[in-house]
């Protein structure tokens, strides 16, 4: 393969790596929760990032689909509720009570972070001040405080998403059918992954076709060498006469000549050998003695 072919192969690998990395980053499969994990003794010591991952895993147990990590800001996760409603969640793991500032940040994040139209949910392992709860009610934000989070964990421990869906709080998180919860449709992440893999596959196929065509083309160096070697194989060995170029420079195909020049030289050599063979035959069988 040529240098250009290797560059194309490297670019294809980079495209596939980027697609897989994007898919993994967006999907961000969280930890698998066990019954022992559904306790505040496990939740309270978590860091902010691990608490967000914990909430993502808990949402999946409750039947939420397409649970994704948001790109920073006030929104931690985005998801699709079992009834198909799009939601945006802020996961606040803290010891002190949640104040109105967290509610304002979530409200602003919904407006400015490209999540307009999604129902907002504030999930926390702490208590929520009355001021924050009132502001959330006025803003249409569902508050899942420590008591609600405990209820979610109990439902997940008892039997999974079916029971949890029936008691889901807040607007846009009503009960949904199991069939609808399992409905799958390709999203942007899947399309990005499929597109990157398909593009890389086409690039690799093009490189393979180009390499195959380059080795079999009549004027290619490989084809010229093959032709010379083939003709050399059928030529009588040791028949070069003194004074012929082949006797002075060795076999046809001497380094420094182009494939075309090597081919012409070999043709001349073959003609010379045939002529010498004919002369030798006439010497051994004069015209008057030929049968």
Backbone bond lengths (Angstrom), bond angles and torsions (degrees), N, CA, C in turn:
res aa  C-N    CA-C-N  psi(-1)  N-CA   C-N-CA  omega(-1)  CA-C   N-CA-C  phi
1 X - - - 1.455 - - 1.522 109.97 -
2 X 1.312 115.54 150.98 1.453 121.00 179.41 1.520 110.30 -81.84
3 X 1.327 114.98 172.78 1.468 119.84 178.26 1.531 110.99 -62.47
4 X 1.327 116.22 -36.64 1.472 119.69 178.51 1.522 110.46 -63.30
5 X 1.333 116.75 -39.78 1.471 120.14 178.68 1.528 110.92 -61.50
6 X 1.327 116.64 -42.51 1.466 119.46 179.51 1.524 111.07 -65.94
7 X 1.324 117.03 -35.66 1.466 120.03 176.96 1.528 110.55 -64.44
8 X 1.320 116.61 -40.89 1.470 120.46 178.42 1.523 110.53 -64.82
9 X 1.339 117.39 -41.65 1.467 120.43 177.93 1.528 110.50 -61.22
10 X 1.326 116.54 -44.38 1.470 119.91 178.50 1.528 110.87 -62.28
11 X 1.331 117.33 -42.22 1.460 120.26 178.73 1.529 111.11 -63.17
12 X 1.332 117.18 -38.48 1.467 120.22 178.13 1.526 111.20 -62.95
13 X 1.341 116.43 -41.79 1.461 119.77 178.06 1.524 111.39 -64.40
14 X 1.331 116.34 -38.16 1.465 119.84 178.06 1.524 110.58 -64.55
15 X 1.327 117.26 -41.26 1.469 121.00 179.86 1.523 110.65 -63.32
16 X 1.341 116.63 -44.39 1.464 119.54 178.78 1.524 110.65 -63.37
17 X 1.331 116.28 -43.59 1.463 119.19 178.86 1.514 112.41 -61.08
18 X 1.334 116.21 -40.66 1.464 119.73 178.72 1.518 111.27 -64.86
19 X 1.344 116.50 -41.46 1.467 119.39 179.38 1.519 112.30 -64.62
20 X 1.325 116.37 -44.09 1.466 120.09 179.01 1.528 110.80 -65.53
21 X 1.341 116.11 -40.34 1.462 119.21 178.43 1.518 112.44 -63.81
22 X 1.324 116.68 -42.31 1.467 120.83 177.44 1.523 110.37 -61.48
23 X 1.341 115.87 -46.17 1.462 120.16 -178.05 1.522 110.51 -62.45
24 X 1.342 116.48 -44.47 1.459 119.44 179.76 1.512 112.73 -66.09
25 X 1.355 115.99 -38.41 1.468 119.05 -179.89 1.520 111.19 -66.33
26 X 1.331 116.23 -42.82 1.455 119.60 -177.29 1.529 111.94 -73.71
27 X 1.334 116.13 -39.46 1.468 118.61 179.63 1.526 111.07 -71.34
28 X 1.336 114.94 -42.71 1.473 120.64 174.60 1.522 111.92 43.57
29 X 1.334 118.98 62.42 1.458 120.07 -177.77 1.520 111.21 -62.84
30 X 1.303 116.02 117.40 1.457 120.54 -177.21 1.517 112.65 -76.31
31 X 1.295 115.16 -178.10 1.448 121.07 -179.00 1.520 110.58 -67.51
32 X 1.323 116.67 152.82 1.456 121.54 175.66 1.528 108.00 -87.05
33 X 1.325 116.22 120.89 1.459 120.48 -176.42 1.521 110.52 -83.84
34 X 1.315 114.97 138.31 1.458 122.65 173.89 1.524 108.32 -108.43
35 X 1.335 118.75 165.83 1.472 119.34 177.18 1.524 113.25 -54.48
36 X 1.314 116.91 -32.41 1.462 119.35 179.58 1.523 111.72 -68.77
37 X 1.349 117.94 -22.66 1.458 121.07 179.51 1.522 112.83 -79.35
38 X 1.323 117.31 -16.26 1.455 121.46 -173.92 1.535 110.17 -87.14
39 X 1.316 114.73 53.55 1.461 121.88 179.74 1.525 108.17 -139.63
40 X 1.341 116.00 148.77 1.461 119.65 178.26 1.523 111.88 -69.06
41 X 1.329 116.79 -20.39 1.459 118.89 175.63 1.526 111.19 -63.54
42 X 1.328 116.54 -25.07 1.460 121.48 176.14 1.523 110.85 -89.72
43 X 1.325 116.76 -36.78 1.463 121.28 -173.46 1.528 112.22 -74.11
44 X 1.308 117.79 -46.58 1.465 120.99 -171.15 1.534 113.84 -59.59
45 X 1.342 120.77 -38.49 1.476 119.20 -178.99 1.532 114.16 -77.68
46 X 1.333 119.06 -3.74 1.460 120.81 -175.10 1.528 111.40 -67.26
47 X 1.331 114.92 151.50 1.458 119.87 171.22 1.525 109.15 -76.13
48 X 1.324 116.25 172.15 1.462 119.59 -179.32 1.529 111.48 -60.84
49 X 1.336 116.89 -44.80 1.465 120.31 -178.74 1.525 111.40 -65.45
50 X 1.335 116.60 -41.74 1.470 119.55 179.92 1.521 111.29 -70.91
51 X 1.314 117.83 -30.95 1.454 119.68 176.24 1.536 110.54 -67.61
52 X 1.313 116.60 -39.08 1.465 119.96 175.71 1.519 110.71 -62.08
53 X 1.330 116.38 -41.81 1.459 120.05 177.34 1.530 110.76 -65.36
54 X 1.300 116.47 -37.25 1.467 120.53 178.05 1.527 109.90 -63.22
55 X 1.319 116.86 -44.41 1.468 120.66 179.47 1.527 111.04 -62.54
56 X 1.338 116.43 -38.06 1.463 119.85 178.20 1.524 110.74 -62.26
57 X 1.330 117.04 -44.21 1.460 120.35 178.67 1.525 111.42 -65.41
58 X 1.325 117.33 -37.99 1.463 120.78 179.26 1.527 111.03 -66.87
59 X 1.324 116.64 -38.41 1.463 119.96 177.36 1.528 111.17 -63.54
60 X 1.312 116.43 -39.50 1.467 118.81 178.42 1.527 110.61 -63.94
61 X 1.326 117.06 -38.65 1.461 119.82 176.62 1.527 111.53 -62.44
62 X 1.308 116.86 -29.01 1.456 121.87 -178.27 1.522 111.97 -88.09
63 X 1.305 118.85 5.60 1.450 121.55 174.68 1.510 115.84 96.53
64 X 1.336 118.59 7.80 1.454 120.12 178.29 1.531 110.13 -75.35
65 X 1.315 115.32 146.06 1.460 121.64 -178.99 1.524 109.86 -113.36
66 X 1.325 115.15 159.25 1.465 122.39 175.50 1.533 112.29 50.59
67 X 1.292 115.04 48.88 1.464 120.07 178.11 1.529 107.68 -76.97
68 X 1.320 116.23 117.45 1.460 121.77 -174.82 1.525 110.27 -126.01
69 X 1.300 115.57 150.65 1.457 120.73 171.30 1.521 108.67 -80.18
70 X 1.310 117.18 131.80 1.460 121.25 178.41 1.518 109.95 -77.02
71 X 1.308 117.14 167.81 1.460 122.07 -174.67 1.529 111.92 -88.60
72 X 1.268 118.28 45.01 1.456 120.40 177.93 1.516 111.27 88.55
73 X 1.324 115.69 -179.16 1.450 120.02 -178.93 1.514 110.99 88.05
74 X 1.341 115.41 -160.05 1.457 120.62 -176.26 1.518 112.57 -75.45
75 X 1.319 118.87 -21.11 1.460 122.69 -179.30 1.522 109.08 -92.42
76 X 1.334 116.36 126.83 1.464 121.01 -178.77 1.520 112.37 -93.42
77 X 1.345 116.63 -41.25 1.454 121.85 -175.33 1.519 109.83 -137.05
78 X 1.325 115.42 152.93 1.462 121.86 166.74 1.521 107.34 -123.61
79 X 1.322 116.99 151.07 1.466 120.58 -176.78 1.520 109.44 -161.07
80 X 1.321 114.31 171.40 1.459 122.47 174.10 1.519 108.23 -117.22
81 X 1.334 116.27 121.09 1.462 121.28 -178.73 1.526 110.48 -67.57
82 X 1.320 118.29 162.66 1.465 120.53 -179.74 1.527 113.95 -56.52
83 X 1.344 117.88 -26.14 1.468 119.53 179.17 1.519 111.93 -90.87
84 X 1.340 118.15 6.96 1.453 121.94 177.44 1.514 114.83 94.21
85 X 1.336 118.69 -3.29 1.465 121.42 -179.90 1.521 110.92 -72.57
86 X 1.318 116.47 136.12 1.460 121.65 176.59 1.522 109.34 -82.59
87 X 1.329 116.41 132.42 1.460 120.75 -177.22 1.522 109.38 -130.10
88 X 1.328 114.79 154.81 1.465 123.08 173.41 1.519 107.58 -127.69
89 X 1.333 117.04 132.68 1.455 121.80 -173.34 1.523 111.09 -121.87
90 X 1.311 114.49 141.84 1.464 121.48 169.82 1.512 107.59 -110.59
91 X 1.337 117.49 121.81 1.458 122.64 -178.02 1.529 108.13 -101.39
92 X 1.324 116.29 113.33 1.467 121.64 -176.49 1.519 109.37 -116.55
93 X 1.333 115.94 103.09 1.453 121.30 177.33 1.522 107.31 -98.54
94 X 1.323 117.19 113.10 1.459 120.53 -178.09 1.526 110.25 -156.70
95 X 1.328 115.92 165.29 1.460 121.40 -179.68 1.522 111.96 -90.40
96 X 1.333 116.77 -40.64 1.463 120.31 -179.50 1.527 110.01 -81.06
97 X 1.324 115.49 166.02 1.455 121.05 -178.49 1.528 110.57 -66.29
98 X 1.314 115.30 147.60 1.458 121.95 178.57 1.528 108.78 -76.54
99 X 1.319 115.96 129.55 1.460 120.67 -178.28 1.526 110.92 -99.35
100 X 1.329 114.79 179.52 1.463 120.15 -179.18 1.521 111.92 -65.92
101 X 1.337 117.80 -21.26 1.461 120.05 -179.80 1.529 111.72 -61.23
102 X 1.327 116.41 -38.79 1.455 119.71 179.04 1.524 111.05 -65.78
103 X 1.330 116.40 -37.38 1.462 120.52 178.14 1.525 110.18 -66.81
104 X 1.325 116.92 -42.59 1.464 120.34 178.66 1.530 110.90 -62.99
105 X 1.335 115.58 -40.87 1.461 119.00 179.62 1.524 110.97 -62.70
106 X 1.328 117.46 -41.79 1.461 120.62 178.82 1.522 110.72 -65.65
107 X 1.311 116.24 -42.93 1.466 119.57 178.88 1.524 110.83 -61.34
108 X 1.325 116.41 -41.76 1.459 120.01 178.29 1.524 111.17 -68.62
109 X 1.340 116.66 -37.19 1.455 120.03 179.07 1.512 112.86 -65.00
110 X 1.330 116.69 -34.15 1.461 120.25 176.89 1.521 109.85 -66.57
111 X 1.312 116.26 -38.64 1.464 120.17 -176.38 1.529 112.13 -75.83
112 X 1.339 117.53 -38.69 1.466 120.98 -172.40 1.525 114.30 -102.82
113 X 1.310 118.37 -14.83 1.458 120.15 -172.79 1.511 115.39 -95.67
114 X 1.307 118.52 16.86 1.457 120.09 179.76 1.508 113.71 76.42
115 X 1.341 117.44 19.47 1.467 120.78 -179.44 1.525 111.66 -112.10
116 X 1.311 117.33 20.51 1.463 120.96 -179.41 1.523 109.89 -59.14
117 X 1.322 115.18 138.15 1.458 120.57 -178.73 1.512 114.24 94.33
118 X 1.312 117.81 -10.13 1.465 120.88 177.98 1.533 109.37 -89.80
119 X 1.319 115.73 147.36 1.460 120.55 171.98 1.522 108.97 -76.71
120 X 1.325 116.29 136.53 1.462 121.39 -175.56 1.522 110.94 -98.51
121 X 1.337 115.56 139.24 1.465 122.22 178.30 1.527 107.98 -133.29
122 X 1.308 115.84 130.26 1.464 121.86 174.71 1.522 108.03 -104.21
123 X 1.328 117.11 114.70 1.465 122.71 -178.49 1.523 108.22 -109.14
124 X 1.318 116.34 128.46 1.458 119.96 -179.31 1.514 110.33 -147.69
125 X 1.330 114.99 153.33 1.456 120.50 175.06 1.522 111.64 -91.27
126 X 1.347 116.08 2.85 1.462 120.89 -176.53 1.530 110.16 -108.91
127 X 1.320 115.03 -179.08 1.455 120.97 173.63 1.526 109.15 -82.03
128 X 1.316 116.90 170.03 1.465 122.70 -178.96 1.513 108.47 -127.38
129 X 1.318 117.27 131.61 1.462 120.37 -179.14 1.529 110.70 -67.47
130 X 1.317 117.57 153.83 1.472 120.04 177.81 1.527 112.49 -58.34
131 X 1.322 117.67 -37.29 1.461 120.22 178.56 1.521 111.29 -62.80
132 X 1.326 116.33 -43.57 1.461 120.36 179.33 1.521 110.93 -66.06
133 X 1.319 117.12 -38.92 1.457 120.34 179.88 1.534 110.91 -66.29
134 X 1.343 116.71 -39.40 1.461 119.91 178.89 1.523 111.17 -66.48
135 X 1.330 116.64 -41.98 1.459 120.70 178.70 1.527 110.72 -64.21
136 X 1.315 117.11 -39.46 1.462 120.87 178.65 1.522 110.37 -64.00
137 X 1.327 117.09 -40.99 1.461 120.56 179.08 1.526 110.94 -63.24
138 X 1.332 116.53 -42.77 1.462 120.32 178.87 1.527 111.88 -67.31
139 X 1.333 117.47 -28.46 1.466 121.97 -176.96 1.520 113.06 -92.38
140 X 1.346 117.17 -1.72 1.463 119.63 -178.35 1.511 113.58 74.10
141 X 1.317 117.86 25.85 1.464 122.78 -179.48 1.524 109.37 -101.15
142 X 1.317 116.19 129.81 1.461 121.28 176.83 1.520 110.03 -81.91
143 X 1.324 116.91 132.68 1.457 122.35 179.88 1.529 108.60 -105.80
144 X 1.328 115.65 118.58 1.468 121.80 174.47 1.525 106.48 -109.29
145 X 1.331 115.61 89.59 1.458 120.18 -176.17 1.524 110.43 -85.95
146 X 1.312 116.66 -163.99 1.458 121.30 -175.31 1.527 111.50 -60.00
147 X 1.328 116.94 -39.19 1.464 119.84 -179.45 1.532 110.99 -66.70
148 X 1.333 116.92 -43.08 1.468 120.25 179.24 1.522 110.26 -66.75
149 X 1.334 116.37 -41.21 1.462 119.52 179.18 1.524 110.95 -61.86
150 X 1.352 116.82 -38.86 1.460 119.82 176.26 1.528 110.49 -62.66
151 X 1.338 116.38 -39.53 1.463 120.69 179.14 1.527 110.63 -64.46
152 X 1.315 116.97 -41.38 1.459 120.02 177.58 1.521 111.28 -61.33
153 X 1.322 116.62 -42.80 1.457 119.49 -179.51 1.526 111.24 -66.03
154 X 1.338 117.36 -37.77 1.457 120.27 177.59 1.525 111.26 -64.87
155 X 1.332 116.89 -41.40 1.457 119.89 178.74 1.527 111.16 -66.07
156 X 1.337 116.62 -40.54 1.460 119.93 177.91 1.520 111.07 -64.41
157 X 1.331 116.80 -37.85 1.454 120.74 178.59 1.534 110.98 -69.12
158 X 1.325 116.51 -31.44 1.461 120.44 -175.94 1.521 113.33 -78.69
159 X 1.300 117.72 -31.82 1.467 115.17 -176.48 1.499 116.27 178.61
160 X 1.287 121.58 7.99 1.450 121.19 172.97 1.508 114.64 91.69
161 X 1.328 117.17 -156.75 1.447 121.90 -166.94 1.511 114.89 -66.55
162 X 1.330 119.28 -29.92 1.462 120.24 -176.80 1.506 112.51 -59.24
163 X 1.348 116.06 -48.85 1.456 119.46 -179.51 1.512 111.37 -70.25
164 X 1.331 116.35 -35.62 1.450 119.61 -177.59 1.517 111.72 -68.31
165 X 1.325 117.88 -36.70 1.449 120.54 -178.69 1.523 111.82 -62.40
166 X 1.328 116.58 -36.91 1.451 119.77 -176.50 1.514 112.80 -67.96
167 X 1.325 118.20 -20.32 1.462 121.50 -177.38 1.520 112.28 -117.57
168 X 1.326 116.92 20.01 1.456 119.50 -177.54 1.515 110.51 -68.33
169 X 1.350 119.28 129.37 1.451 121.25 -177.23 1.511 111.98 -88.13
170 X 1.316 115.52 160.88 1.446 121.00 168.21 1.507 113.84 87.49
171 X 1.349 117.53 165.04 1.448 121.93 -179.30 1.519 111.16 -70.47
172 X 1.332 114.52 145.97 1.453 119.33 175.74 1.499 114.58 75.19
173 X 1.317 120.10 7.80 1.462 121.53 -179.85 1.527 108.17 -125.47
174 X 1.306 116.04 37.83 1.461 121.22 -179.54 1.517 110.04 -74.47
175 X 1.345 115.03 172.11 1.464 119.68 -178.09 1.516 110.39 -65.63
176 X 1.337 116.45 144.10 1.464 122.20 177.09 1.507 109.14 -130.03
177 X 1.315 116.18 159.14 1.455 119.90 179.85 1.510 109.87 -73.85
178 X 1.337 115.38 155.21 1.460 119.46 -179.57 1.519 110.92 -65.30
179 X 1.337 116.59 -35.69 1.459 119.27 -179.74 1.517 110.62 -64.66
180 X 1.333 116.39 -41.70 1.451 119.40 -179.88 1.519 111.18 -69.15
181 X 1.312 117.07 -33.96 1.462 119.89 178.84 1.514 111.35 -65.84
182 X 1.329 116.66 -28.06 1.459 120.24 -178.22 1.530 112.25 -93.89
183 X 1.338 118.09 0.92 1.453 120.69 -179.21 1.519 109.74 -62.32
184 X 1.319 115.53 131.73 1.462 119.86 -178.68 1.514 109.51 -119.32
185 X 1.281 117.12 138.89 1.460 122.31 174.90 1.522 107.55 -143.62
186 X 1.319 117.56 144.61 1.464 119.12 -179.84 1.516 111.12 -63.84
187 X 1.326 116.81 134.90 1.453 121.26 178.73 1.517 109.29 -114.51
188 X 1.322 115.45 -173.56 1.464 120.21 -175.95 1.520 111.07 -61.43
189 X 1.341 117.73 -40.34 1.466 120.78 -178.41 1.521 111.01 -61.01
190 X 1.328 116.40 -45.43 1.463 120.45 179.67 1.521 111.22 -65.31
191 X 1.329 116.65 -40.07 1.458 120.16 179.34 1.531 111.21 -65.56
192 X 1.331 116.77 -39.71 1.467 119.91 178.55 1.528 110.23 -63.51
193 X 1.336 116.87 -45.14 1.463 120.14 179.25 1.519 110.91 -62.81
194 X 1.341 116.69 -48.76 1.463 119.60 -179.83 1.514 112.50 -62.83
195 X 1.339 116.55 -39.98 1.459 119.22 179.17 1.513 112.95 -65.15
196 X 1.324 117.46 -41.05 1.462 120.30 -179.94 1.524 111.39 -66.93
197 X 1.332 116.56 -41.61 1.471 119.47 178.57 1.520 110.64 -66.29
198 X 1.345 116.77 -42.55 1.461 119.73 178.93 1.516 112.54 -63.90
199 X 1.325 117.24 -42.02 1.466 120.99 178.45 1.528 110.81 -63.00
200 X 1.334 116.03 -44.48 1.461 119.23 179.19 1.530 111.13 -64.03
201 X 1.330 117.21 -38.30 1.468 120.14 178.98 1.529 111.10 -63.27
202 X 1.331 117.22 -42.58 1.463 120.53 177.69 1.526 111.46 -62.63
203 X 1.341 116.52 -39.33 1.455 119.76 178.85 1.521 111.43 -64.39
204 X 1.344 116.72 -42.08 1.465 119.87 179.72 1.524 111.27 -67.73
205 X 1.342 116.99 -37.07 1.464 119.74 177.18 1.524 110.24 -63.79
206 X 1.342 116.35 -42.16 1.462 119.93 178.34 1.528 111.45 -61.10
207 X 1.341 116.87 -40.31 1.461 120.34 178.71 1.528 110.14 -64.62
208 X 1.337 116.96 -42.70 1.463 119.99 -179.91 1.524 111.56 -63.31
209 X 1.336 116.33 -42.69 1.463 120.10 178.97 1.523 110.80 -64.77
210 X 1.337 116.33 -42.26 1.461 119.88 179.66 1.522 111.42 -64.02
211 X 1.340 116.30 -42.07 1.457 119.43 179.51 1.524 111.35 -64.77
212 X 1.351 116.51 -41.05 1.462 119.95 179.39 1.527 111.48 -66.00
213 X 1.331 116.42 -40.44 1.460 120.07 179.20 1.520 111.14 -68.10
214 X 1.341 117.09 -35.33 1.462 120.33 -179.28 1.512 113.22 -66.98
215 X 1.338 117.39 -32.34 1.463 120.23 -178.22 1.514 113.03 -83.41
216 X 1.359 117.31 -15.12 1.460 119.64 -177.81 1.512 113.75 -111.91
217 X 1.339 119.05 -1.68 1.458 121.83 -179.24 1.528 110.11 -67.11
218 X 1.373 117.49 142.57 1.473 119.29 -176.97 1.520 113.49 -59.38
219 X 1.319 118.28 -35.95 1.460 120.25 -176.69 1.503 115.14 -93.60
220 X 1.319 118.03 4.56 1.453 120.16 -176.47 1.524 110.72 -75.37
221 X 1.329 118.61 153.46 1.472 120.73 178.91 1.511 112.70 -56.90
222 X 1.340 117.42 -39.33 1.464 119.26 -179.17 1.511 110.96 -65.16
223 X 1.352 115.76 -39.96 1.457 118.72 179.50 1.527 110.94 -67.09
224 X 1.359 117.06 -37.61 1.464 120.38 178.52 1.509 111.79 -64.25
225 X 1.311 117.36 -43.68 1.461 121.21 178.53 1.514 110.70 -63.51
226 X 1.361 116.49 -41.23 1.458 119.83 179.30 1.520 111.10 -62.82
227 X 1.359 116.58 -40.85 1.464 119.34 179.75 1.520 111.10 -64.32
228 X 1.321 117.61 -43.25 1.457 121.02 179.22 1.510 110.84 -62.40
229 X 1.350 116.55 -44.82 1.462 119.63 -179.25 1.516 110.95 -64.17
230 X 1.333 117.65 -36.99 1.463 120.52 -179.53 1.518 110.92 -66.86
231 X 1.344 116.68 -44.47 1.448 119.43 179.47 1.519 111.88 -68.06
232 X 1.312 116.03 -34.35 1.464 118.84 178.04 1.514 111.21 -65.98
233 X 1.321 116.47 -31.58 1.457 119.82 -177.88 1.515 111.60 -69.56
234 X 1.360 118.22 -30.98 1.457 120.41 -178.07 1.528 112.52 -92.62
235 X 1.316 117.61 -4.79 1.462 120.61 -179.00 1.521 109.82 -83.80
236 X 1.331 118.79 142.55 1.469 120.88 177.02 1.509 110.37 -63.52
237 X 1.299 115.71 135.31 1.462 120.48 -179.22 1.515 109.88 -81.54
238 X 1.344 115.85 146.09 1.463 121.13 174.40 1.502 114.29 72.07
239 X 1.343 120.59 20.70 1.456 122.08 -177.49 1.509 112.79 -103.56
240 X 1.313 117.54 2.41 1.467 119.03 179.35 1.519 109.34 -70.08
241 X 1.313 115.82 135.87 1.457 120.87 -178.59 1.512 110.13 -96.95
242 X 1.307 117.00 158.23 1.464 119.27 177.52 1.518 109.90 -60.24
243 X 1.286 114.80 141.10 1.449 120.15 179.63 1.501 113.71 94.28
244 X 1.371 117.94 -17.54 1.467 119.71 176.76 1.527 109.47 -78.39
245 X 1.304 118.07 145.54 1.479 119.34 -178.26 1.509 113.29 -54.56
246 X 1.338 117.19 -34.26 1.459 118.84 -177.91 1.506 111.68 -65.86
247 X 1.375 117.83 -33.35 1.459 119.53 -178.74 1.512 111.69 -73.78
248 X 1.329 116.94 -21.02 1.453 119.15 -177.37 1.517 112.61 -94.01
249 X 1.296 115.43 -34.24 1.466 119.13 -173.98 1.508 113.46 -109.31
250 X 1.322 117.40 -1.32 1.456 119.60 -179.06 1.511 110.19 95.22
251 X 1.297 115.62 -163.08 1.465 121.46 -176.67 1.506 109.91 -66.52
252 X 1.361 116.49 154.60 1.459 119.57 175.68 1.518 109.79 -58.98
253 X 1.329 115.64 153.42 1.457 119.14 -177.95 1.507 111.84 96.53
254 X 1.351 117.04 22.22 1.460 120.98 -179.56 1.530 109.56 -59.16
255 X 1.337 116.73 141.67 1.456 120.70 -179.70 1.516 110.12 -61.28
256 X 1.325 117.33 145.90 1.453 122.97 -179.93 1.509 112.72 102.93
257 X 1.342 118.57 -14.75 1.452 121.75 178.07 1.524 109.87 -99.21
258 X 1.327 114.82 151.24 1.461 119.48 176.34 1.518 109.42 -74.93
259 X 1.313 118.48 161.93 1.474 120.19 177.79 1.519 112.90 -55.39
260 X 1.351 116.29 -38.73 1.465 119.14 -179.92 1.514 110.79 -66.54
261 X 1.338 116.73 -41.94 1.462 120.08 179.34 1.518 110.94 -65.58
262 X 1.339 116.86 -39.57 1.462 119.36 177.61 1.531 111.34 -62.73
263 X 1.328 115.35 -38.49 1.468 119.33 -179.75 1.527 110.62 -66.13
264 X 1.346 116.60 -46.30 1.472 119.53 179.66 1.520 110.59 -61.71
265 X 1.336 117.11 -41.24 1.458 120.76 179.89 1.524 110.94 -61.68
266 X 1.353 114.99 -40.96 1.459 117.42 -178.82 1.528 111.65 -68.90
267 X 1.334 117.01 -37.64 1.473 119.37 177.25 1.526 110.54 -60.30
268 X 1.332 115.75 -43.73 1.464 119.26 177.63 1.518 111.24 -62.42
269 X 1.308 116.32 -37.70 1.463 120.06 178.56 1.524 110.93 -64.17
270 X 1.336 116.12 -43.11 1.472 119.61 179.72 1.522 110.59 -63.34
271 X 1.356 116.52 -42.13 1.468 119.13 178.32 1.527 111.83 -62.17
272 X 1.338 115.28 -39.62 1.458 119.40 179.29 1.521 111.13 -64.64
273 X 1.353 115.67 -42.51 1.468 119.10 179.05 1.517 110.86 -63.04
274 X 1.306 116.84 -42.89 1.468 119.51 178.98 1.528 111.42 -62.52
275 X 1.329 115.67 -39.69 1.475 119.51 178.39 1.523 110.81 -63.67
276 X 1.342 116.71 -45.27 1.459 120.21 -179.67 1.520 111.14 -64.32
277 X 1.316 117.40 -37.72 1.470 120.00 176.93 1.523 110.75 -64.04
278 X 1.329 116.85 -38.97 1.459 120.32 179.25 1.527 111.24 -66.99
279 X 1.341 116.52 -40.32 1.471 120.22 177.53 1.519 110.49 -63.07
280 X 1.331 116.54 -43.91 1.467 119.53 179.29 1.524 110.92 -62.68
281 X 1.299 117.43 -36.02 1.466 120.03 179.34 1.515 110.75 -67.19
282 X 1.347 116.68 -40.65 1.470 119.73 179.71 1.515 111.07 -66.98
283 X 1.346 117.82 -34.37 1.455 119.90 177.78 1.520 111.36 -65.48
284 X 1.307 116.66 -37.13 1.464 120.76 -179.41 1.522 112.16 -81.09
285 X 1.316 117.46 -23.93 1.465 121.85 -178.88 1.525 107.94 -132.85
286 X 1.344 116.81 84.88 1.480 118.99 178.39 1.521 109.43 -57.04
287 X 1.302 116.20 156.02 1.466 119.42 -178.03 1.531 114.34 -54.63
288 X 1.349 116.77 -34.91 1.462 119.11 -178.62 1.523 111.87 -72.86
289 X 1.351 118.75 -19.46 1.457 120.72 -175.51 1.541 112.52 -102.66
290 X 1.329 117.41 -1.81 1.458 119.54 -177.17 1.510 109.79 -69.86
291 X 1.282 116.13 131.21 1.441 121.15 179.12 1.480 110.47 -84.08
